[in-house]
């Protein structure tokens, strides 16, 4: 089952060629199927490992991998989701596929164009990946295959390495001691497009404006609200979790542009000096459409300009094509993370 950020990726069902538990033999079977049939489609894998959840997708064209994306969600409510793309994602997807308790599927599509929506924003040079063969650790010649015990040992070592890598990244991401230097001057009544590969820069600006700018805040975030709340020392902003899933521990809001606009308008009317953060433009576009998202942004930019407020919108610049990116940039002041 695909979880986390990958839920937002539009994947055509296509023809399910294989659906099985993971493991060396299963992964070898799938790789043979990909090569011999010169498959176009995708491999997806999901794994629950020591309480942590991970999901990944490798996109394949004519038997060759062209792109990969992977999501790791650590156990606990305070953690943030880690998303990887390209080479590192490929490594983790294939690594997860070797575990016997993982779930792996191979889907075939008629034409690579069916995956256009899922591949939107891909940067070929930046996200280039090696062949699938290079990730299969037991590619020994016939007759020299490792024993089952050796395979299990290899997977155990891989498990430790993957978990250590993820946990280190998560700790760095959520460390309350992490200091972000804000070296930009923001003007009340203006809207800012924060271009970043993570949400860290926009979250830091939001926290800074609340702690040092004496502004009331509303944060609409795709990450667990606790990670954003932990960045703020003095104020108590209203933080909503941008999701279709309800939870008893946090206030949520669905990705309906109409609902978000109503909530933000009500918030802007409450206080004189406000800052509004929406930290995932990609999610709004995938849940609605690009044209609708542009109309939403224009309307919100106009409303903020009439007040002593600041609007922050986070966007991964790789998520849009050049024309779409240019359209959004024309509507707002652009800030780029360093």
C-alpha positions in Angstrom: 0.0 0.0 0.0 1.4 3.4 -1.0 1.6 5.8 1.9 2.7 9.3 2.8 3.6 11.8 0.0 3.4 9.1 -2.6 -0.4 9.0 -2.1 -0.5 12.2 -4.1 1.2 10.8 -7.2 -1.2 10.0 -10.0 -0.4 6.4 -11.1 -2.4 4.7 -13.8 -3.4 1.2 -12.8 -2.5 -0.4 -16.1 -2.0 -4.1 -16.2 -0.9 -5.7 -12.9 1.8 -8.1 -14.1 3.0 -9.3 -10.7 1.8 -8.8 -7.1 3.7 -10.6 -4.4 5.7 -10.5 -1.2 9.3 -9.3 -1.5 12.5 -11.2 -1.2 15.5 -12.1 -3.3 13.7 -14.6 -5.5 10.7 -12.3 -6.0 12.9 -9.4 -6.9 14.9 -11.5 -9.3 11.7 -12.7 -11.0 10.4 -9.1 -11.4 13.8 -8.0 -12.8 13.8 -10.8 -15.3 10.2 -9.9 -16.3 11.2 -6.3 -16.8 14.2 -7.1 -19.0 12.7 -9.9 -21.1 9.5 -8.1 -21.9 11.1 -4.6 -22.1 8.4 -3.5 -19.9 7.0 0.1 -19.7 5.3 0.8 -16.5 6.4 0.9 -12.9 7.5 -1.1 -9.9 6.2 -0.1 -6.5 7.1 -1.4 -3.1 5.9 -0.8 0.5 7.4 -2.0 3.7 6.7 -1.8 7.5 10.1 -2.1 9.2 10.4 -1.9 13.0 7.3 0.3 13.2 8.4 2.6 10.4 6.6 2.8 7.0 8.1 3.2 3.6 6.8 3.3 0.0 8.5 3.7 -3.3 8.0 3.7 -7.0 10.4 3.1 -9.9 9.2 4.2 -13.3 10.4 2.0 -16.2 10.5 2.7 -19.9 11.3 -0.1 -22.4 12.9 -2.2 -19.6 15.0 0.7 -18.3 14.4 2.7 -15.1 14.0 6.4 -15.7 12.9 7.8 -12.4 12.3 6.8 -8.7 10.6 8.4 -5.7 10.6 7.1 -2.2 8.9 8.1 1.1 10.0 7.1 4.6 7.8 7.8 7.6 9.3 7.1 11.0 7.2 5.8 13.9 5.7 8.3 16.3 3.6 11.3 15.9 6.4 13.9 16.2 8.3 12.7 13.2 8.4 14.2 9.7 8.2 12.3 6.5 11.4 12.0 4.4 11.0 12.0 0.6 13.8 11.0 -1.7 14.1 11.2 -5.5 16.4 9.9 -8.2 19.4 7.7 -7.3 18.8 7.5 -3.5 15.2 6.7 -4.0 16.1 3.9 -6.4 18.5 2.5 -3.8 15.8 2.4 -1.2 13.0 1.0 -3.3 15.2 -1.9 -4.5 16.5 -2.4 -1.0 13.0 -2.6 0.5 12.0 -5.1 -2.3 14.5 -7.6 -0.9 12.7 -8.0 2.4 10.3 -11.0 2.6 7.7 -8.9 4.4 7.6 -6.1 1.8 4.8 -5.9 -0.8 6.0 -5.4 -4.4 3.9 -4.9 -7.5 4.8 -4.6 -11.2 2.4 -2.6 -13.4 2.5 -2.4 -17.2 1.1 0.5 -19.1 0.6 0.8 -22.9 2.7 3.9 -23.3 5.1 6.0 -21.2 2.8 9.0 -21.8 0.3 7.4 -19.4 2.8 8.3 -16.6 3.1 12.0 -17.6 1.3 13.3 -14.6 3.4 11.2 -12.2 6.6 12.3 -13.9 5.8 16.0 -14.0 8.7 18.2 -12.8 11.3 15.5 -13.2 14.8 16.8 -14.0 16.5 14.1 -16.1 20.1 15.2 -15.3 19.5 15.6 -11.6 17.4 12.5 -11.1 19.3 10.1 -13.4 19.6 6.6 -12.0 21.5 3.5 -12.7 20.2 0.2 -14.2 18.0 -2.0 -12.0 20.6 -4.7 -12.4 23.1 -2.6 -10.4 20.9 -2.8 -7.3 20.4 -6.5 -7.2 23.1 -7.7 -4.8 22.8 -11.4 -5.7 23.6 -11.1 -9.4 26.0 -14.0 -9.3 26.4 -16.4 -12.3 24.3 -19.5 -12.4 25.7 -22.1 -9.9 27.3 -19.5 -7.7 24.2 -18.0 -6.1 24.6 -17.2 -2.4 22.9 -19.4 0.2 19.6 -18.5 1.8 21.5 -17.8 5.1 23.9 -15.5 3.2 20.9 -13.7 1.6 19.3 -13.2 5.0 22.5 -11.8 6.5 22.8 -9.4 3.6 19.3 -8.2 4.1 19.8 -7.7 7.8 22.9 -5.6 7.1 21.0 -3.6 4.5 18.1 -3.1 7.0 20.5 -1.6 9.6 22.1 0.7 7.0 18.8 2.0 5.7 17.4 2.6 9.1 20.5 4.3 10.3 20.5 6.6 7.3 16.8 7.5 7.7 16.9 8.1 11.4 19.9 10.3 11.1 18.1 12.5 8.5 15.0 12.6 10.6 16.9 13.7 13.7 18.6 16.5 11.7 15.2 17.5 10.2 13.4 17.8 13.5 16.2 19.0 15.8 14.8 21.8 17.9 18.4 23.3 18.1 18.5 23.8 14.4 18.9 27.5 13.7 17.9 28.9 10.3 19.4 32.3 9.4 16.7 34.5 7.8 18.5 37.1 5.7 15.6 38.5 3.7 13.4 41.5 4.3 9.7 40.9 3.9 7.1 43.6 3.4 3.6 43.6 4.8 0.9 43.3 2.2 3.2 41.2 -0.1 3.1 37.5 -1.0 6.2 35.3 -1.4 6.8 32.1 -3.3 9.4 30.1 -1.4 11.3 27.8 -3.8 12.8 24.9 -1.9 13.2 21.2 -2.1 12.1 20.7 1.5 9.8 22.8 3.7 12.6 23.9 6.0 13.1 27.5 4.7 9.4 28.4 4.6 8.9 27.0 8.0 11.9 29.0 9.3 10.6 32.2 7.9 7.1 31.5 9.3 8.5 30.9 12.8 10.7 34.0 12.6 7.8 36.3 11.7 5.8 35.0 14.6 8.6 35.0 17.2 10.3 38.3 16.1 7.8 40.1 13.9 5.0 40.0 16.4 2.6 38.6 13.9 -0.2 36.1 14.4 0.1 33.1 12.2 -1.8 30.4 10.3 0.1 27.5 8.9 -1.5 25.0 6.5 1.1 22.2 6.2 1.5 18.8 4.6 3.9 17.7 7.3 2.9 16.7 10.8 1.9 20.0 12.5 4.1 19.1 15.5 7.2 19.6 13.4 6.2 23.1 12.5 4.9 23.9 15.9 8.3 22.9 17.4 10.0 25.7 15.4 8.1 28.4 17.2 9.2 29.6 20.6 6.9 32.5 21.5 3.7 32.6 19.6 0.8 30.1 19.3 -0.2 30.0 15.6 -3.2 28.2 14.2 -1.8 25.2 12.4 -3.9 22.9 10.2 -2.8 19.6 8.7 -3.4 19.6 5.0 -4.8 16.1 4.4 -7.9 14.1 3.4 -7.5 11.9 6.5 -9.0 12.9 9.8 -7.1 12.6 13.1 -8.1 13.2 16.7 -4.8 14.7 17.6 -4.6 17.6 15.1 -6.9 20.0 13.3 -7.1 19.1 9.6 -8.2 20.7 6.4 -8.9 19.0 3.1 -7.1 20.2 -0.1 -10.3 21.9 -1.3 -9.3 25.3 -2.6 -12.7 26.7 -1.7 -12.5 25.5 1.9 -8.9 26.8 2.3 -9.9 30.2 0.9 -12.8 30.5 3.4 -10.6 29.5 6.3 -7.8 31.9 5.4 -10.2 34.8 4.7 -11.7 34.4 8.2 -8.3 34.3 9.7 -7.1 37.5 7.9 -10.1 39.3 9.4 -9.2 38.5 13.0 -6.0 40.4 13.5 -4.3 43.4 11.9 -0.9 41.8 11.3 -0.9 38.2 10.0 1.3 35.7 8.3 -0.2 32.8 6.3 1.9 29.8 5.3 0.8 27.1 2.8 3.7 24.7 2.4 2.8 22.4 -0.4 1.7 23.9 -3.7 2.3 20.5 -5.5 -0.3 18.8 -3.3 -2.9 21.5 -4.1 -2.3 21.1 -7.8 -2.4 17.3 -7.8 -5.6 17.4 -5.7 -7.3 20.0 -7.9 -5.7 21.2 -11.2 -3.1 23.8 -12.2 -5.5 26.4 -13.5 -7.6 26.2 -10.4 -4.5 26.6 -8.2 -3.4 29.7 -10.1 -6.8 31.3 -9.6 -6.7 30.5 -5.9 -3.2 32.0 -5.6 -4.2 35.2 -7.4 -7.2 35.7 -5.2 -5.3 35.1 -2.0 -2.5 37.5 -3.2 -5.1 40.2 -3.8 -6.6 39.7 -0.4 -3.3 39.8 1.4 -2.3 43.0 -0.4 -5.2 44.8 1.2 -4.0 44.1 4.7 -0.8 44.2 6.9 -0.3 40.5 6.2 2.3 38.3 4.5 1.5 35.2 2.5 4.2 32.4 2.2 3.7 29.6 -0.4 6.2 26.8 -0.5 7.0 25.1 -3.8 9.5 22.5 -5.0 10.7 24.1 -8.3 11.3 20.7 -9.8 7.6 19.8 -9.4 6.4 22.0 -12.3 7.5 22.4 -15.9 9.1 25.7 -17.0 5.9 27.3 -18.3 3.9 26.5 -15.1 6.8 27.7 -12.9 6.9 31.0 -14.8 3.2 31.6 -14.4 3.4 31.1 -10.6 6.5 33.2 -10.3 4.8 36.2 -12.0 2.1 36.3 -9.3 4.5 36.5 -6.3 7.8 37.6 -5.0 10.3 34.8 -5.3 12.5 33.6 -2.4 15.0 30.8 -3.0 16.4 28.6 -0.2 20.2 28.5 0.0 
